[in-house]
Amino acid sequence: MPNFYSNLVYLHWIIFCFSFVLVFGFANSVYFHKSNFDLNDKQILYQGDAEAKPSGVIEFNNLDHRYRVGWATYADKVPLWNSKTGELSDFSTRFAFTITMSNASSYGHGFAFFLAPVGSEIPPNSAGALLGLFNTTDNVSALGQAVLLEFDTYNNSWDPVGVNNHVGININSLTSANYTSWNASFHKGDTADVLISYNATTKNFRASWTYQTTNNPQETSSLSYHTDLTKVLPEWVMVGFSGSIGLAKEQHILQSWEFNSTLRKRKTEETTNLTTSMDDDLGRGAGPRRFSYLELVYATNNFSEQRKLGEGGFGTVYRGYLPDLDLLVAVKRISKGSKQGKKEYVTEVKTISQLRHRNLVQLIGWCHDQREFLLIYEFMPNGSLDSHLFGKRAPLSWPMRHKISLGLASAILYLHEEWEQCVVHRDIKSSNVMLDASFNVKLGDFGLARLMDHDLGPRTTGLAGTFGYMAPEYISSGKASKESDIFSFGVVLLEIATGKTSVDLSKKSEMGLVEWVWDVYGKGELLAVVDNKLNKDVVEKQVECLMVVGLWCAHPDSNSRPSIKQAIHALNFEAEMPNLPTKMPVPMYHVPTTSSATSAEPLLTNSSLETGR
């Protein structure tokens, strides 16, 4: 009969098919990016002393005079909310600026990003300490309504006590609702890169900033404040910057500005169920949270090639840094136009966000903005298992491989038997086994996972996964089960022991990994195929056990495979080794007769010609 495994490639691609549509509608979106400012650009309006310079920056103050103010604002109005529909807007902005001072001991007075009612103008008598936004000291904005992030370079009576300079979030007041100390003179002349975001669901206003050369680890460089902007600002606002000086000469220079605001339309019922409810469910309390797209652009340096960690069928993974969390992360960006990738995105967020185990990758957050879908995970400095077994990373010692095998088994035990529902992963493979700094296993990529009741048998899920790791009965029937996960686990164990990939599509004539290892097992020569990159630290009894358990798990008959508990007991020498046949059993595929083809499931039988030790 034809070689079953050599035909799997064709069968896999023939029946691998999903159908899923995820559509996002956006109304009143505002996006712009200015890396160079020009006086002829009608999108930026100037008031007071502010003006664009030939060098492409905006200078806010005329230093030939004292008590001066300059504004630079976006010309179009920005939607924040809709009183008729209740729709809300998220926004993010990123900008770079510098503050220079003529005297390191004398400042005056600060620089601010602000949101205010459309049509606002610089209030009279608002220079100096009033930041160009207030004209009295009764702590009420002269604009009527205003929200701002201020970089305050002079301490006044309404400012925090005992703090010389500070960065603050102000809500219609000169007094900061939340603040952190900040040393203006230490950062004199250095470029600050600032990111501000507002999540309308969680009502969280967040800001973070870094400097090119003068970052101070003793300074806090982020802050946030919970505020409902629908109660503070009108439906439409203007956005921009104000630079204000008093007696001392201080120059504020804006170098670049990017802004993104999206007022969401009501979505279809399907989309609402998949994404909005996800935000509502997961946006509360601790755990994964939603990020804005601009935050992730900032974290990954605009998804630069230098940050790329890897690329898969549905997206690309980048290394990123979240300054407000002081955390390295891996950001998976789903390929545009990938319907399957979007479906996996939703599944992954809803599944892994509920799971907590030391051997599972931690989901930090998610993002669906600007028609982009992104997942944020904890960063794994040692990459994936396959990069060590088959790639250019340093080879793993035997103790590490044995530890990884047990760690992966522990993750599967949690998914199959220890959580409240059974989680069938459906894509267990070496590239989804991540390794942290101590080479602890973190199983990831739950985009294909399915939740099932513990007492139910195989469930028709549609075929998905990776060729070489899929159980034969899963390929023929499309029914995923714990047993099909166990098959994948067995293949990974054989990869760990031999250093060989599960399948090499360029060599279709050769037998697959499971068949090859089973062949040498029947000859009593298992140790001959141990990875030659392993040195003398190999424990022969352990590696032979690992391969036998791997074959047991990858048995073509799903009824002959162990549970994950049985596999763990065997790996720990807490149970007898299985009595496997010396020749690999061959699954037989029976095509239904014409009369029963429409109602009968394809059948698999198992013929075992010989049994051995």
Stockholm file with secondary structure:
# STOCKHOLM 1.0

chainA/1-613         MPNFYSNLVYLHWIIFCFSFVLVFGFANSVYFHKSNFDLNDKQILYQGDAEAKPSGVIEFNNLDHRYRVGWATYADKVPLWNSKTGELSDFSTRFAFTITMSNASSYGHGFAFFLAPVGSEIPPNSAGALLGLFNTTDNVSALGQAVLLEFDTYNNSWDPVGVNNHVGININSLTSANYTSWNASFHKGDTADVLISYNATTKNFRASWTYQTTNNPQETSSLSYHTDLTKVLPEWVMVGFSGSIGLAKEQHILQSWEFNSTLRKRKTEETTNLTTSMDDDLGRGAGPRRFSYLELVYATNNFSEQRKLGEGGFGTVYRGYLPDLDLLVAVKRISKGSKQGKKEYVTEVKTISQLRHRNLVQLIGWCHDQREFLLIYEFMPNGSLDSHLFGKRAPLSWPMRHKISLGLASAILYLHEEWEQCVVHRDIKSSNVMLDASFNVKLGDFGLARLMDHDLGPRTTGLAGTFGYMAPEYISSGKASKESDIFSFGVVLLEIATGKTSVDLSKKSEMGLVEWVWDVYGKGELLAVVDNKLNKDVVEKQVECLMVVGLWCAHPDSNSRPSIKQAIHALNFEAEMPNLPTKMPVPMYHVPTTSSATSAEPLLTNSSLETGR
#=GR chainA/1-613 SS CCCTGGGHHHHHHHHCCCCCCCCCCEEEEEEEEESSCCTTCTTEEEEETCEECTTSCEECCCTTSSSEEEEEEESSCEECBCTTTCCBEEEEEEEEEEEEESBTTBCCCEEEEEEEETTCCCCTTCCGGGTTTCSSSSSCCTTSSCEEEEEECSCCTTSCTTCSSEEEEEESSSSCSEEEECCTTTTTTCCEEEEEEEETTTTEEEEEEEESSCCCTTSCCEEEEECCGGGTSCSEEEEEEEEEECSSCEEEEEEEEEEEEEEECCCCHHHIIIIIHHHHHHSSSSSCEECCHHHHHHHTTTTCGGGEEEECSSEEEEEEEETTTTEEEEEEEECTTCHHHHHHHHHHHHHHTTCCCTTBCCEEEEEEETTEEEEEEECCTTCBHHHHHTSSSCCCCHHHHHHHHHHHHHHHHIIIIISSSEEECSCCCGGGEEECTTCCEEECCCTTCEEECTTCCCEECCCCSCTTTSCHHHHHHCEECHHHHHHHHHHHHHHHHHCCCSCCTTCTTSCCHHHHHHHHHHTTCGGGGSCTTCCTTCCHHHHHHHHHHHHHHTCSSGGGSCCHHHHHHHHTTSSCCCCCCSSCCEEEEECCCGGGTTTCCCEEEEECCCCCC
#=GC SS_cons         CCCTGGGHHHHHHHHCCCCCCCCCCEEEEEEEEESSCCTTCTTEEEEETCEECTTSCEECCCTTSSSEEEEEEESSCEECBCTTTCCBEEEEEEEEEEEEESBTTBCCCEEEEEEEETTCCCCTTCCGGGTTTCSSSSSCCTTSSCEEEEEECSCCTTSCTTCSSEEEEEESSSSCSEEEECCTTTTTTCCEEEEEEEETTTTEEEEEEEESSCCCTTSCCEEEEECCGGGTSCSEEEEEEEEEECSSCEEEEEEEEEEEEEEECCCCHHHIIIIIHHHHHHSSSSSCEECCHHHHHHHTTTTCGGGEEEECSSEEEEEEEETTTTEEEEEEEECTTCHHHHHHHHHHHHHHTTCCCTTBCCEEEEEEETTEEEEEEECCTTCBHHHHHTSSSCCCCHHHHHHHHHHHHHHHHIIIIISSSEEECSCCCGGGEEECTTCCEEECCCTTCEEECTTCCCEECCCCSCTTTSCHHHHHHCEECHHHHHHHHHHHHHHHHHCCCSCCTTCTTSCCHHHHHHHHHHTTCGGGGSCTTCCTTCCHHHHHHHHHHHHHHTCSSGGGSCCHHHHHHHHTTSSCCCCCCSSCCEEEEECCCGGGTTTCCCEEEEECCCCCC
//
